[in-house]
Structures are given as structure tokens and as C-alpha cells.
Amino acid sequence: MSEIPTRDELAALARFDTPTICNALELVMPERRALGFNRRPLIAPLPVAAPVVGFARTVMIRSREPYPRGRAEAREKRLRYYEYIAQAPLPSLCVMQDVDGADAGFGCFWGEVQSNLHKALGCVGVVTDGAVRDIDAWAAGFFVLAGSVMPSHAHVDIVDFGHTVSVAGMIVSSDDLVHADRHGAVVVPRAAVARLLESAMTLARREKVVLDACAAPGFKAADLRAIFARMDEIH
């Protein structure tokens, strides 16, 4: 595993939206142009939430029928999972796969209690293809992308954690660095963080040339040749 990004680098990444991070990754790691992000749409029940960056804590759940383990074993599994969420490196970001197949999202693991509990353990949010609830009572500032919003937790329980998961087609391993906002999520290779930040800032400067031109009085298609040339000069 490569070196852990600094707190300043994580904060800098979080100042960009996820589409910009994807654009920057296309430049610095073109081999990942079609890799690392969710392939199927997820919903953002809190659409004004700011982007987040965190180290993935991977977990699998199911809820369709009771999981075959005793109460004491289930409690111990849940406590070890919370310890995993709180371990370094932080901040963590929960990436949760619902393994109920066609019935994914049948019951909710996430709601008022879990969002507040995870936030208190140093977790910044959750990306899941399962269901969430209690949106009006959700922990303040805790990020969420989900497969659906549903009312019941049914038989929801943790199957396992700490292994590679697939959430909406995004493959994530434990401690991967993940960037997410209301558009979706993407895995950010740690070794690329410094170059990624430089590329994202360059892209922002290039886009500003076009946006400023579009806002100027009298903009016309004939101006685009010169505009694109100015963009090409920005490195």
C-alpha cells in the first residue's frame, strides 16, 4: 500500500466534485478511464451534501431473511465491525455491499442511529447499493449515496467486513481511498494524489476560459478556435 495522503491533500481533494476527480484521473492515469467508479446509478437523498474523501471500510450485509448465527455471535461481529470502522487510517468511508441479489435494499442497515454512530467513530459517510432510511433524522454532515430509500430494517445483519466488495459496479478494497459526492464515487489510487490535484487545478483553469467566454456579450461559434488555443496553453 502506498503512502497515506496528508490531511491537507485530503482536504484539497474534497474541494473538487467527483466528476472533476474522474476527469483528472483520465489525464494522470488514462488506463483507469473506464475503471474505479460506480457503473450503475446511486441516489443522493441529501443532494446538498459536500464531497467527501475517506479510506474505505468495506462490508457486506443481507436483510431478506435471518442470518444463521446466534445473538452473542452477531453482537460480537457487530462490535468488531465498529472497531474496524474506527481504525486508522482516518477518516473512514463505509462502502457497503448488499448481497441479497435481486432483493438488495430489502431492509435498511442505515438510519438515524447508524449515521450518528459511524460519524462519532471518525467515518465521513457511506456509499451503498442497499437501502437507507430516517433521512430527516440523519446525522448532520454525514454523507450518503444509496441504492434506495426504504422504511424497514427487516432482518439486516452484517455478513462480513474487510474484504473486497462491489457496490453498483465499483470494486473497492479495504483502505482504498474513495472520493464521493451526489454524482457518484470513484477510487483514487494513493500514488496519484499529488498529480491528481495538479491536474484538477489545471482542468479548472482551462474550463474557466470557456465559461468566461460563454458569459461574455457577443459570444459566437467563430470565437471557439481562439478559445481552444488559449486552453491548450494552460498546463
SVG drawing of the C-alpha trace seen along z (x, -y; Angstrom):
<svg xmlns="http://www.w3.org/2000/svg" viewBox="-41 -42 45 62">
<polyline fill="none" stroke="black" stroke-width="0.4" points="0.0,0.0 1.4,-3.4 2.0,-6.3 -1.1,-7.7 -2.1,-11.2 -1.7,-14.1 -4.7,-15.8 -4.1,-18.8 -4.2,-16.6 -7.4,-15.0 -9.0,-18.4 -7.8,-19.6 -9.4,-16.6 -12.7,-17.3 -12.8,-20.8 -13.4,-19.2 -16.6,-17.4 -16.3,-13.8 -16.8,-14.4 -13.7,-16.7 -11.7,-14.0 -12.8,-11.5 -11.7,-14.0 -8.3,-14.4 -7.8,-10.7 -8.4,-10.3 -5.3,-12.6 -2.9,-11.2 -3.9,-7.6 -5.6,-7.1 -5.7,-3.3 -8.4,-3.9 -10.6,-5.9 -13.3,-3.1 -12.4,-1.8 -12.9,-2.6 -16.3,-4.3 -19.9,-3.2 -21.3,-1.7 -24.9,-1.9 -26.6,-5.0 -26.9,-5.6 -29.3,-8.1 -28.2,-11.1 -31.1,-11.6 -29.1,-14.6 -28.2,-16.3 -26.7,-19.4 -24.0,-17.4 -20.4,-18.4 -18.0,-16.0 -16.1,-13.6 -12.9,-11.7 -12.1,-8.8 -10.4,-5.4 -12.7,-2.6 -14.1,-0.3 -15.7,2.5 -18.7,4.5 -21.3,6.9 -24.9,7.1 -28.1,9.0 -31.6,8.5 -34.1,10.7 -34.0,13.5 -32.4,14.0 -28.7,14.7 -27.8,18.0 -25.9,17.0 -26.7,16.7 -27.3,13.4 -24.0,13.4 -22.1,14.2 -24.0,11.4 -23.2,8.9 -19.5,9.8 -19.4,9.4 -21.1,6.0 -18.6,4.8 -15.6,5.9 -17.1,4.2 -17.3,0.9 -13.7,1.3 -12.8,1.7 -14.7,-1.5 -12.7,-3.4 -9.2,-2.1 -6.5,-4.1 -6.2,-5.5 -9.0,-8.0 -11.3,-9.5 -13.0,-6.3 -15.8,-6.0 -18.1,-3.0 -18.5,-1.1 -21.3,1.4 -22.5,4.1 -25.9,5.6 -25.6,9.3 -29.3,10.0 -29.1,10.0 -32.3,9.0 -33.7,8.1 -30.8,5.8 -32.3,2.9 -35.0,5.1 -34.0,3.8 -32.0,0.9 -28.8,1.0 -28.5,-2.8 -30.7,-5.4 -30.5,-7.9 -28.6,-5.6 -26.0,-4.2 -25.3,-7.5 -24.6,-9.2 -22.7,-6.2 -20.4,-6.0 -19.8,-9.7 -18.7,-9.6 -16.2,-6.8 -14.5,-9.0 -16.4,-7.9 -17.4,-10.7 -20.2,-8.8 -21.5,-5.7 -21.7,-4.5 -24.0,-1.5 -26.2,0.3 -28.5,1.1 -31.3,-1.0 -31.3,-3.8 -34.0,-5.4 -34.5,-8.2 -33.3,-10.8 -34.9,-13.7 -33.0,-12.5 -29.7,-11.7 -26.5,-12.7 -25.6,-16.3 -22.8,-16.4 -22.7,-12.6 -22.5,-11.8 -24.7,-9.2 -25.1,-7.5 -27.5,-4.6 -29.4,-2.2 -32.8,-3.1 -34.7,-4.6 -36.9,-2.1 -38.8,-2.0 -37.8,1.2 -34.6,2.8 -36.1,6.3 -33.5,8.9 -30.5,6.7 -27.2,8.1 -23.5,8.0 -22.3,10.9 -18.6,10.0 -16.3,7.0 -12.7,6.1 -12.9,7.8 -13.2,6.5 -16.7,5.5 -18.7,4.4 -21.1,1.5 -23.0,0.5 -20.2,2.0 -17.5,0.1 -14.8,2.5 -13.4,1.4 -10.9,3.0 -10.3,2.1 -8.4,-1.1 -8.8,-2.2 -9.1,-6.0 -12.6,-6.9 -13.9,-10.3 -17.7,-10.7 -20.4,-13.3 -24.0,-13.4 -22.9,-12.3 -21.3,-9.0 -18.0,-7.7 -14.5,-6.8 -11.5,-5.0 -8.4,-7.3 -5.1,-5.5 -3.0,-6.8 0.1,-7.1 -1.7,-9.5 -3.0,-12.0 -0.4,-14.8 -0.6,-14.5 -4.3,-14.3 -4.6,-17.6 -2.3,-19.4 -4.4,-18.0 -7.7,-19.0 -6.5,-22.6 -5.2,-22.7 -8.6,-21.5 -10.4,-24.2 -8.3,-26.9 -8.9,-25.5 -12.6,-25.3 -12.7,-28.9 -11.5,-30.1 -14.6,-28.6 -17.0,-29.6 -15.8,-33.2 -16.2,-33.3 -19.7,-31.9 -20.7,-34.6 -19.3,-37.4 -21.6,-39.5 -21.5,-38.7 -20.0,-35.2 -20.2,-33.2 -19.0,-30.0 -16.3,-31.7 -14.6,-32.6 -14.1,-29.0 -10.9,-28.4 -9.1,-31.1 -10.6,-30.0 -9.5,-26.4 -6.0,-27.7 -5.9,-29.6 -7.0,-26.5 -4.2,-24.4 -1.6,-26.9 -2.6,-26.2 -0.6,-23.3"/>
</svg>
